[in-house]
Each structure stands twice: as structure tokens, then as C-alpha cells.
Amino acid sequence: MILKPQKREQIIPMPVVLISTMDKNGIPNIAPWSNITPILRPFDEIVLASWIKRDTLANIREMHEFIVNIPSSKMIEEVMVCSRNYPPDVDEFIEAGLTPRTSTKLKTPGIDGCLAWAECLLTEEIMRENYSLIIGKVVYLEGNDDFFNEAGEMDFERAHPLSIMLGEKEMQFTRPVVSGRKAAYSEMFIK
């Protein structure tokens, strides 16, 4: 099947995260995000893509900080509540029944009950006509002890991190499962 190039999100499984931000008046904002990725290993930066007219983007520009909260698949309903287009003065923590979590390095609160939290500072914005790429430096990273081992690896079979596949008229929430094959990083290199 030949697909139009703008349908690329229908072939790539995408993560679902909740970005929490705060405006200069202290009003928090939460928005689901799938256009996000770490920037190469072993760097400590991530990049997210945003439409120009988003409260999240305005808050990041204003406060220069944001938190990437990793929800479990048990939080789908809260994610959907946060996806609604509320006015900027509405607190999505209240709307979604989520509990703020005090951050370690930032003023912006994280979301209690998530699998992990990445506290980020804005380092660069790359603007385009209809969107911006936000590059953030992770200044504090923490995993929920209930779902991480001593090496800092997530037990995603228990954690159920949320992902999504987009379709023509709807989205399908998914989560990763073990394929049965492990591979050492050294296997990627010719000996």
C-alpha cells in the first residue's frame, strides 16, 4: 500500500508522555505529547515538536522549563482529559484529577504516580512557520522505584508505558511487550 508522506505517523509507534509546564502566574498546564525523542546517546538532551499555538509552548518560552512525565497505560483517561483544549488559566491537574509532584530542580510540578520524570531546561528553540522544535537539557531524571531495577532499567512488562498508533480517524493506545530477544550493544558492530 502506498501512503502519502504526511501519513508517516501511521507507520511509527509513538510514545505518549505528559508535558507539565507552568506560566509566570504559577498556573500549571499538562499536555499529552508524542512528538518527542532523546537526542542521541549518551547526550542529556531531548527534542519535542510543537505547533506554534500551544499553551505548553508559551509556558516553555516564558519559564524556560518543562517536565516530561511518563504515564502508564493505566492513565489513558487522564491523558485524554489533558488533551482537551482548555483555556490557559485552567489547571489540568484539577480537571484530570492528577496530583502535583514537587520537582527537585524546577518550579514546575511533575505528575505523581507516573513511571518516570525528566526535569528539563529549555536550551534552544528552532522555529519554523507552523511549528517549533524545543531542545531541552535534562537536569534531573528519576524513575519510579516500583518499576526500575538497580541498574536504572525500566521493567516495562510491569510498568506498561503508554504508546500510540495513529490512524485516519482515530488513535489506538498501545504499550510495548517483550519480543523474546535480547541483544548486547556490541552486536551492532562488525568484529
MDAnalysis code that builds the backbone (N, CA, C; Angstrom):
import MDAnalysis as mda
import numpy as np

u = mda.Universe.empty(573, n_residues=191, atom_resindex=np.repeat(np.arange(191), 3), trajectory=True)
u.add_TopologyAttr("name", ["N", "CA", "C"] * 191)
u.add_TopologyAttr("resid", np.arange(1, 192))
u.add_TopologyAttr("resname", ["MET", "ILE", "LEU", "LYS", "PRO", "GLN", "LYS", "ARG", "GLU", "GLN", "ILE", "ILE", "PRO", "MET", "PRO", "VAL", "VAL", "LEU", "ILE", "SER", "THR", "MET", "ASP", "LYS", "ASN", "GLY", "ILE", "PRO", "ASN", "ILE", "ALA", "PRO", "TRP", "SER", "ASN", "ILE", "THR", "PRO", "ILE", "LEU", "ARG", "PRO", "PHE", "ASP", "GLU", "ILE", "VAL", "LEU", "ALA", "SER", "TRP", "ILE", "LYS", "ARG", "ASP", "THR", "LEU", "ALA", "ASN", "ILE", "ARG", "GLU", "MET", "HIS", "GLU", "PHE", "ILE", "VAL", "ASN", "ILE", "PRO", "SER", "SER", "LYS", "MET", "ILE", "GLU", "GLU", "VAL", "MET", "VAL", "CYS", "SER", "ARG", "ASN", "TYR", "PRO", "PRO", "ASP", "VAL", "ASP", "GLU", "PHE", "ILE", "GLU", "ALA", "GLY", "LEU", "THR", "PRO", "ARG", "THR", "SER", "THR", "LYS", "LEU", "LYS", "THR", "PRO", "GLY", "ILE", "ASP", "GLY", "CYS", "LEU", "ALA", "TRP", "ALA", "GLU", "CYS", "LEU", "LEU", "THR", "GLU", "GLU", "ILE", "MET", "ARG", "GLU", "ASN", "TYR", "SER", "LEU", "ILE", "ILE", "GLY", "LYS", "VAL", "VAL", "TYR", "LEU", "GLU", "GLY", "ASN", "ASP", "ASP", "PHE", "PHE", "ASN", "GLU", "ALA", "GLY", "GLU", "MET", "ASP", "PHE", "GLU", "ARG", "ALA", "HIS", "PRO", "LEU", "SER", "ILE", "MET", "LEU", "GLY", "GLU", "LYS", "GLU", "MET", "GLN", "PHE", "THR", "ARG", "PRO", "VAL", "VAL", "SER", "GLY", "ARG", "LYS", "ALA", "ALA", "TYR", "SER", "GLU", "MET", "PHE", "ILE", "LYS"])
u.atoms.positions = np.array([
    [0.834, -1.178, 0.000],
    [0.000, 0.000, 0.000],
    [0.881, 1.244, 0.000],
    [0.641, 2.140, -0.921],
    [1.353, 3.402, -0.992],
    [0.616, 4.409, -0.104],
    [1.348, 5.064, 0.777],
    [0.763, 6.062, 1.678],
    [1.311, 7.441, 1.349],
    [0.536, 8.464, 1.625],
    [1.003, 9.829, 1.431],
    [2.062, 10.143, 2.489],
    [3.086, 10.919, 2.138],
    [4.166, 11.212, 3.085],
    [3.690, 11.800, 4.415],
    [2.602, 12.578, 4.426],
    [2.133, 13.153, 5.685],
    [1.464, 12.114, 6.591],
    [1.346, 10.888, 6.137],
    [0.780, 9.806, 6.952],
    [1.869, 9.055, 7.730],
    [3.070, 9.634, 7.803],
    [4.191, 8.930, 8.423],
    [3.918, 8.532, 9.856],
    [3.043, 9.261, 10.573],
    [2.753, 8.886, 11.955],
    [1.905, 7.616, 12.031],
    [1.383, 7.149, 10.904],
    [0.594, 5.921, 10.899],
    [1.464, 4.678, 10.746],
    [2.765, 4.864, 10.554],
    [3.653, 3.705, 10.436],
    [4.667, 3.624, 11.575],
    [4.713, 4.648, 12.432],
    [5.711, 4.696, 13.501],
    [5.018, 4.662, 14.861],
    [5.272, 3.622, 15.678],
    [4.736, 3.655, 17.044],
    [5.340, 4.860, 17.768],
    [4.504, 5.596, 18.478],
    [4.959, 6.826, 19.118],
    [4.744, 6.754, 20.628],
    [5.674, 7.324, 21.399],
    [5.481, 7.332, 22.850],
    [4.380, 8.322, 23.221],
    [3.804, 8.133, 24.388],
    [2.893, 9.120, 24.941],
    [3.497, 9.586, 26.260],
    [3.740, 10.884, 26.357],
    [4.225, 11.478, 27.598],
    [3.279, 12.617, 27.955],
    [3.349, 13.048, 29.198],
    [2.614, 14.224, 29.637],
    [3.639, 15.304, 29.950],
    [3.560, 16.421, 29.249],
    [4.466, 17.536, 29.497],
    [3.785, 18.472, 30.489],
    [4.430, 18.697, 31.627],
    [3.884, 19.677, 32.565],
    [4.727, 20.938, 32.499],
    [4.016, 22.067, 32.508],
    [4.639, 23.391, 32.477],
    [3.876, 24.277, 33.456],
    [4.374, 25.492, 33.613],
    [3.722, 26.458, 34.487],
    [3.916, 27.841, 33.878],
    [2.897, 28.694, 33.994],
    [3.065, 30.058, 33.483],
    [3.647, 30.955, 34.577],
    [3.903, 32.208, 34.251],
    [4.559, 33.123, 35.194],
    [3.696, 33.426, 36.419],
    [2.383, 33.146, 36.328],
    [1.482, 33.349, 37.456],
    [1.327, 32.096, 38.319],
    [2.061, 31.039, 37.963],
    [2.010, 29.809, 38.746],
    [0.900, 28.855, 38.360],
    [0.211, 29.124, 37.252],
    [-0.855, 28.220, 36.811],
    [-0.223, 27.070, 36.029],
    [-0.403, 25.820, 36.510],
    [0.196, 24.681, 35.818],
    [-0.603, 24.270, 34.585],
    [0.076, 23.598, 33.688],
    [-0.521, 23.106, 32.456],
    [0.012, 21.697, 32.225],
    [-0.845, 20.821, 31.726],
    [-0.420, 19.468, 31.344],
    [-0.932, 19.207, 29.937],
    [-0.072, 18.666, 29.082],
    [-0.485, 18.309, 27.727],
    [0.171, 16.996, 27.316],
    [-0.600, 16.100, 26.690],
    [-0.011, 14.874, 26.157],
    [0.857, 15.200, 24.950],
    [1.913, 14.425, 24.778],
    [2.856, 14.669, 23.694],
    [3.343, 13.337, 23.146],
    [3.438, 13.242, 21.829],
    [4.037, 12.062, 21.198],
    [5.222, 12.425, 20.322],
    [5.304, 13.676, 19.906],
    [6.419, 14.120, 19.059],
    [7.591, 14.523, 19.944],
    [8.248, 13.528, 20.516],
    [9.343, 13.749, 21.455],
    [10.337, 12.600, 21.330],
    [11.622, 12.928, 21.454],
    [12.640, 11.877, 21.394],
    [13.922, 12.337, 22.070],
    [14.670, 11.409, 22.666],
    [16.019, 11.754, 23.138],
    [16.896, 12.083, 21.932],
    [17.894, 12.925, 22.150],
    [18.846, 13.259, 21.086],
    [20.100, 12.424, 21.314],
    [20.268, 11.406, 20.543],
    [21.457, 10.557, 20.549],
    [21.938, 10.160, 21.942],
    [22.483, 8.964, 22.036],
    [23.138, 8.534, 23.268],
    [24.587, 8.957, 23.182],
    [25.247, 9.367, 24.190],
    [24.870, 9.435, 25.603],
    [24.470, 10.842, 26.034],
    [24.028, 11.690, 25.116],
    [23.721, 13.071, 25.460],
    [22.530, 13.167, 26.408],
    [22.388, 14.331, 27.032],
    [21.340, 14.524, 28.032],
    [20.255, 15.483, 27.532],
    [20.035, 15.524, 26.217],
    [19.037, 16.417, 25.651],
    [17.904, 15.633, 24.999],
    [16.753, 16.281, 24.958],
    [15.604, 15.741, 24.246],
    [15.083, 16.822, 23.319],
    [14.307, 16.416, 22.322],
    [13.678, 17.384, 21.425],
    [12.198, 17.052, 21.331],
    [11.381, 18.099, 21.346],
    [9.959, 17.913, 21.123],
    [9.504, 18.911, 20.074],
    [8.532, 18.490, 19.283],
    [7.974, 19.353, 18.244],
    [6.635, 19.874, 18.720],
    [6.364, 21.153, 18.457],
    [5.126, 21.771, 18.922],
    [4.527, 22.667, 17.848],
    [3.192, 22.620, 17.739],
    [2.505, 23.633, 16.958],
    [2.786, 24.978, 17.606],
    [2.724, 26.047, 16.839],
    [3.036, 27.378, 17.339],
    [2.041, 27.827, 18.418],
    [0.761, 27.527, 18.243],
    [-0.255, 27.997, 19.197],
    [-0.584, 26.910, 20.205],
    [0.276, 26.761, 21.202],
    [0.037, 25.810, 22.296],
    [0.395, 26.496, 23.604],
    [-0.430, 26.295, 24.626],
    [-0.124, 26.836, 25.946],
    [1.196, 26.289, 26.457],
    [1.457, 25.010, 26.175],
    [2.707, 24.384, 26.613],
    [3.908, 25.130, 26.042],
    [3.878, 25.424, 24.753],
    [4.988, 26.140, 24.118],
    [5.131, 27.542, 24.714],
    [4.016, 28.231, 24.911],
    [4.078, 29.575, 25.502],
    [4.703, 29.522, 26.894],
    [4.333, 28.513, 27.687],
    [4.887, 28.381, 29.039],
    [6.374, 28.041, 29.014],
    [6.786, 27.190, 28.094],
    [8.210, 26.847, 27.976],
    [9.008, 28.091, 27.590],
    [8.499, 28.853, 26.655],
    [9.177, 30.086, 26.256],
    [9.281, 31.074, 27.421],
    [8.227, 31.147, 28.207],
    [8.164, 32.114, 29.306],
    [9.014, 31.700, 30.508],
    [8.945, 30.429, 30.886],
    [9.599, 29.958, 32.111],
    [10.913, 29.207, 31.851],
    [11.141, 28.791, 30.599],
    [12.368, 28.092, 30.198],
    [12.532, 26.736, 30.893],
    [11.398, 26.085, 31.219],
    [11.478, 24.775, 31.846],
    [10.221, 23.972, 31.550],
    [10.365, 22.646, 31.644],
    [9.239, 21.730, 31.467],
    [9.627, 20.377, 32.032],
    [8.620, 19.566, 32.303],
    [8.863, 18.223, 32.820],
    [8.209, 17.217, 31.893],
    [8.971, 16.185, 31.534],
    [8.456, 15.070, 30.761],
    [8.066, 13.993, 31.769],
    [6.761, 13.751, 31.910],
    [6.217, 12.752, 32.818],
    [5.825, 11.534, 31.997],
    [6.253, 10.345, 32.415],
    [5.972, 9.118, 31.667],
    [4.786, 8.397, 32.309],
    [3.601, 8.437, 31.657],
    [2.429, 7.778, 32.229],
    [2.397, 6.283, 31.887],
    [1.695, 5.539, 32.718],
    [1.456, 4.135, 32.395],
    [0.177, 4.035, 31.580],
    [-0.055, 2.862, 31.006],
    [-1.282, 2.667, 30.229],
    [-2.522, 2.727, 31.110],
    [-2.338, 2.673, 32.416],
    [-3.477, 2.803, 33.336],
    [-3.949, 4.255, 33.436],
    [-3.216, 5.187, 32.822],
    [-3.549, 6.612, 32.903],
    [-4.158, 7.152, 31.607],
    [-4.686, 6.279, 30.761],
    [-5.230, 6.714, 29.463],
    [-6.328, 7.764, 29.630],
    [-7.232, 7.566, 30.565],
    [-8.331, 8.523, 30.722],
    [-7.818, 9.898, 31.143],
    [-6.820, 9.928, 32.038],
    [-6.235, 11.204, 32.449],
    [-5.531, 11.882, 31.280],
    [-4.850, 11.085, 30.454],
    [-4.186, 11.620, 29.257],
    [-5.219, 12.264, 28.338],
    [-6.350, 11.590, 28.155],
    [-7.384, 12.134, 27.267],
    [-7.983, 13.424, 27.835],
    [-8.174, 13.508, 29.151],
    [-8.673, 14.747, 29.744],
    [-7.683, 15.880, 29.477],
    [-6.390, 15.595, 29.649],
    [-5.359, 16.623, 29.430],
    [-5.222, 17.019, 27.962],
    [-5.727, 16.197, 27.063],
    [-5.619, 16.506, 25.631],
    [-6.639, 17.551, 25.183],
    [-7.623, 17.829, 26.018],
    [-8.656, 18.812, 25.652],
    [-8.066, 20.223, 25.589],
    [-8.666, 21.040, 24.771],
    [-8.168, 22.403, 24.544],
    [-8.766, 23.368, 25.569],
    [-8.208, 23.357, 26.774],
    [-8.673, 24.252, 27.834],
    [-8.065, 25.642, 27.648],
    [-8.727, 26.665, 28.182],
    [-8.112, 27.998, 28.201],
    [-6.844, 27.977, 29.065],
    [-5.913, 28.912, 28.849],
    [-4.643, 28.908, 29.571],
    [-4.763, 28.993, 31.091],
    [-5.869, 29.545, 31.597],
    [-5.994, 29.701, 33.051],
    [-6.631, 28.495, 33.742],
    [-6.863, 27.417, 33.008],
    [-7.432, 26.194, 33.590],
    [-6.303, 25.272, 34.027],
    [-6.400, 24.760, 35.247],
    [-5.409, 23.853, 35.827],
    [-5.783, 22.416, 35.459],
    [-5.011, 21.813, 34.540],
    [-5.312, 20.444, 34.106],
    [-5.095, 19.410, 35.204],
    [-4.294, 19.724, 36.214],
    [-4.181, 18.812, 37.352],
    [-5.563, 18.592, 37.970],
    [-6.302, 19.676, 38.152],
    [-7.639, 19.597, 38.748],
    [-8.595, 18.893, 37.788],
    [-8.587, 19.301, 36.520],
    [-9.505, 18.723, 35.532],
    [-9.333, 17.211, 35.400],
    [-8.077, 16.732, 35.424],
    [-7.796, 15.307, 35.222],
    [-7.718, 14.523, 36.527],
    [-7.826, 15.214, 37.662],
    [-7.731, 14.525, 38.946],
    [-6.330, 14.003, 39.225],
    [-5.319, 14.714, 38.729],
    [-3.924, 14.318, 38.930],
    [-3.326, 15.089, 40.104],
    [-2.352, 14.471, 40.762],
    [-1.711, 15.089, 41.921],
    [-0.355, 15.654, 41.522],
    [-0.113, 16.942, 41.818],
    [1.212, 17.515, 41.528],
    [2.297, 16.845, 42.370],
    [3.478, 16.764, 41.795],
    [4.639, 16.187, 42.454],
    [5.713, 17.265, 42.512],
    [6.214, 17.551, 43.694],
    [7.245, 18.574, 43.839],
    [8.486, 18.170, 43.054],
    [8.990, 19.082, 42.258],
    [10.188, 18.818, 41.461],
    [11.439, 19.035, 42.297],
    [12.525, 18.460, 41.862],
    [13.794, 18.563, 42.565],
    [14.569, 19.801, 42.161],
    [14.574, 20.137, 40.855],
    [15.382, 21.248, 40.346],
    [14.563, 22.408, 39.778],
    [13.275, 22.187, 39.515],
    [12.458, 23.191, 38.831],
    [11.295, 23.668, 39.694],
    [10.692, 24.784, 39.291],
    [9.476, 25.280, 39.958],
    [8.254, 24.509, 39.490],
    [8.254, 24.108, 38.222],
    [7.127, 23.389, 37.634],
    [6.927, 22.047, 38.338],
    [5.683, 21.703, 38.680],
    [5.454, 20.396, 39.294],
    [5.407, 19.284, 38.258],
    [5.831, 18.104, 38.686],
    [5.635, 16.903, 37.897],
    [4.282, 16.304, 38.239],
    [4.040, 15.097, 37.763],
    [2.764, 14.415, 37.989],
    [3.013, 13.164, 38.820],
    [2.438, 13.132, 40.010],
    [2.581, 11.987, 40.898],
    [1.958, 10.750, 40.251],
    [2.553, 9.596, 40.513],
    [2.010, 8.348, 40.000],
    [2.524, 7.946, 38.634],
    [3.368, 8.770, 38.020],
    [3.943, 8.407, 36.719],
    [5.078, 7.410, 36.906],
    [5.553, 6.870, 35.802],
    [6.632, 5.885, 35.826],
    [7.999, 6.544, 35.964],
    [8.137, 7.756, 35.429],
    [9.420, 8.468, 35.482],
    [9.179, 9.944, 35.208],
    [10.199, 10.749, 35.565],
    [10.114, 12.199, 35.420],
    [11.458, 12.730, 34.930],
    [11.417, 13.543, 33.873],
    [12.616, 14.208, 33.366],
    [12.391, 15.705, 33.475],
    [13.124, 16.339, 34.394],
    [13.042, 17.782, 34.563],
    [14.000, 18.414, 33.555],
    [13.472, 19.323, 32.731],
    [14.242, 19.861, 31.605],
    [14.261, 21.384, 31.585],
    [15.397, 21.919, 31.161],
    [15.540, 23.349, 30.913],
    [15.618, 23.574, 29.410],
    [14.935, 24.618, 28.946],
    [14.985, 24.984, 27.533],
    [16.400, 25.435, 27.180],
    [16.985, 24.815, 26.165],
    [18.309, 25.247, 25.714],
    [18.260, 25.906, 24.338],
    [17.264, 25.516, 23.522],
    [17.185, 26.103, 22.177],
    [15.799, 25.879, 21.605],
    [15.335, 26.853, 20.827],
    [14.098, 26.700, 20.063],
    [14.433, 26.929, 18.600],
    [14.050, 25.997, 17.772],
    [14.232, 26.111, 16.325],
    [12.850, 26.358, 15.733],
    [12.634, 27.579, 15.253],
    [11.309, 27.969, 14.778],
    [11.153, 27.751, 13.278],
    [9.985, 27.251, 12.935],
    [9.561, 27.129, 11.552],
    [8.238, 27.890, 11.406],
    [7.685, 27.909, 10.225],
    [6.463, 28.690, 10.000],
    [5.298, 28.206, 10.865],
    [5.084, 26.899, 10.939],
    [3.926, 26.345, 11.644],
    [4.252, 25.594, 12.928],
    [5.512, 25.397, 13.204],
    [5.886, 24.615, 14.383],
    [7.244, 25.064, 14.904],
    [7.547, 24.590, 16.098],
    [8.863, 24.817, 16.707],
    [9.411, 23.506, 17.218],
    [10.722, 23.387, 17.163],
    [11.410, 22.278, 17.814],
    [12.019, 22.826, 19.096],
    [11.692, 22.213, 20.199],
    [12.189, 22.618, 21.504],
    [13.256, 21.621, 21.935],
    [14.440, 22.119, 22.198],
    [15.505, 21.259, 22.716],
    [15.652, 21.566, 24.197],
    [15.558, 20.520, 24.986],
    [15.663, 20.665, 26.429],
    [16.789, 19.826, 26.989],
    [17.475, 20.364, 27.976],
    [18.529, 19.628, 28.677],
    [17.904, 19.006, 29.919],
    [18.064, 17.705, 30.070],
    [17.559, 17.009, 31.245],
    [18.498, 17.332, 32.405],
    [17.964, 18.024, 33.407],
    [18.774, 18.415, 34.564],
    [18.525, 17.508, 35.768],
    [17.444, 16.739, 35.710],
    [17.154, 15.779, 36.774],
    [16.271, 14.693, 36.183],
    [16.629, 13.446, 36.441],
    [15.904, 12.298, 35.894],
    [15.672, 11.298, 37.006],
    [14.422, 10.879, 37.168],
    [14.098, 9.923, 38.224],
    [13.078, 8.924, 37.722],
    [13.289, 7.662, 38.073],
    [12.335, 6.606, 37.761],
    [11.616, 6.179, 39.026],
    [10.367, 5.797, 38.877],
    [9.567, 5.288, 39.977],
    [10.168, 3.952, 40.439],
    [10.586, 3.889, 41.699],
    [11.260, 2.697, 42.230],
    [10.451, 1.419, 42.049],
    [9.139, 1.521, 41.928],
    [8.302, 0.333, 41.752],
    [8.520, -0.339, 40.401],
    [9.133, 0.372, 39.459],
    [9.240, -0.158, 38.096],
    [10.655, -0.147, 37.516],
    [11.663, 0.159, 38.343],
    [13.041, 0.214, 37.861],
    [13.927, -0.692, 38.703],
    [14.928, -1.316, 38.053],
    [15.879, -2.143, 38.788],
    [17.067, -1.297, 39.238],
    [18.020, -1.919, 39.901],
    [19.179, -1.205, 40.445],
    [20.032, -0.544, 39.361],
    [20.002, -1.087, 38.136],
    [20.776, -0.521, 37.022],
    [20.052, 0.659, 36.367],
    [18.842, 0.971, 36.832],
    [18.083, 2.068, 36.242],
    [17.316, 1.666, 35.003],
    [17.035, 0.382, 34.857],
    [16.298, -0.109, 33.692],
    [14.834, -0.325, 34.068],
    [13.935, 0.164, 33.215],
    [12.506, 0.009, 33.470],
    [12.062, -1.423, 33.203],
    [11.283, -1.972, 34.106],
    [10.608, -3.252, 33.882],
    [9.301, -2.918, 33.172],
    [9.359, -2.771, 31.850],
    [8.198, -2.261, 31.131],
    [7.071, -3.266, 31.030],
    [7.344, -4.548, 31.318],
    [6.266, -5.534, 31.369],
    [5.345, -5.267, 32.557],
    [5.903, -4.735, 33.646],
    [5.095, -4.367, 34.810],
    [4.635, -2.916, 34.732],
    [5.482, -2.056, 34.182],
    [5.197, -0.618, 34.163],
    [4.124, -0.231, 33.147],
    [4.087, -0.904, 32.024],
    [3.141, -0.610, 30.943],
    [3.223, 0.837, 30.458],
    [4.417, 1.303, 30.004],
    [4.487, 2.664, 29.466],
    [3.562, 2.801, 28.262],
    [2.982, 3.953, 28.128],
    [1.957, 4.195, 27.123],
    [2.569, 4.615, 25.794],
    [2.030, 4.066, 24.724],
    [2.409, 4.485, 23.379],
    [1.134, 4.562, 22.544],
    [1.303, 4.939, 21.287],
    [0.123, 5.178, 20.452],
    [0.440, 4.896, 18.988],
    [-0.546, 4.418, 18.273],
    [-0.500, 4.320, 16.815],
    [-1.652, 5.176, 16.303],
    [-1.350, 6.056, 15.360],
    [-2.373, 6.954, 14.835],
    [-2.978, 6.382, 13.563],
    [-4.265, 6.539, 13.411],
    [-4.976, 6.087, 12.224],
    [-5.594, 7.259, 11.496],
    [-6.380, 6.970, 10.510],
    [-7.013, 8.020, 9.712],
    [-8.013, 8.837, 10.538],
    [-8.839, 8.142, 11.355],
    [-9.889, 8.841, 12.093],
    [-9.826, 8.638, 13.597],
    [-8.889, 7.824, 14.059],
    [-8.790, 7.588, 15.497],
    [-7.384, 7.136, 15.857],
    [-7.115, 7.115, 17.158],
    [-5.826, 6.651, 17.641],
    [-6.030, 5.388, 18.454],
    [-5.034, 4.533, 18.429],
    [-5.072, 3.280, 19.174],
    [-3.964, 3.331, 20.214],
    [-4.336, 3.279, 21.493],
    [-3.328, 3.261, 22.541],
    [-2.704, 1.880, 22.601],
    [-1.394, 1.861, 22.776],
    [-0.639, 0.608, 22.797],
    [0.361, 0.656, 23.952],
    [1.082, -0.444, 24.122],
    [2.196, -0.485, 25.071],
    [3.186, -1.531, 24.584],
    [4.479, -1.349, 24.874],
    [5.474, -2.323, 24.409],
    [5.393, -3.627, 25.196],
    [5.751, -4.706, 24.524],
    [5.858, -6.021, 25.158],
    [7.195, -6.646, 24.756],
    [7.647, -7.592, 25.541],
    [8.922, -8.263, 25.259],
    [8.789, -9.120, 24.007],
    [9.764, -9.015, 23.113],
    [9.745, -9.795, 21.875],
    [10.368, -11.174, 22.062],
    [11.101, -11.360, 23.158],
    [11.761, -12.638, 23.403],
    [13.236, -12.622, 23.038],
    [13.735, -11.556, 22.448],
    [15.140, -11.470, 22.036],
    [15.807, -10.301, 22.729],
    [16.948, -10.557, 23.343],
    [17.789, -9.504, 23.892],
    [19.043, -9.430, 23.033],
    [19.695, -8.282, 23.016],
    [20.917, -8.121, 22.230],
    [21.858, -7.178, 22.955],
    [23.103, -7.577, 23.051],
    [24.130, -6.688, 23.610],
    [24.413, -5.589, 22.592],
    [24.744, -4.407, 23.063],
    [25.071, -3.320, 22.138],
    [26.223, -3.698, 21.219],
    [27.124, -4.530, 21.696],
    [28.287, -4.926, 20.908],
    [27.884, -5.677, 19.636],
    [26.686, -6.269, 19.604],
    [26.241, -7.000, 18.416],
    [26.040, -6.073, 17.213],
    [25.942, -4.754, 17.456],
    [25.717, -3.815, 16.357],
    [26.994, -3.513, 15.570],
    [28.123, -3.952, 16.096],
    [29.393, -3.601, 15.477],
    [30.053, -4.818, 14.858],
    [30.617, -4.638, 13.674],
    [31.304, -5.717, 12.971],
    [32.584, -6.036, 13.730],
    [32.810, -7.315, 13.914],
    [34.029, -7.751, 14.635],
    [35.149, -8.049, 13.695],
])
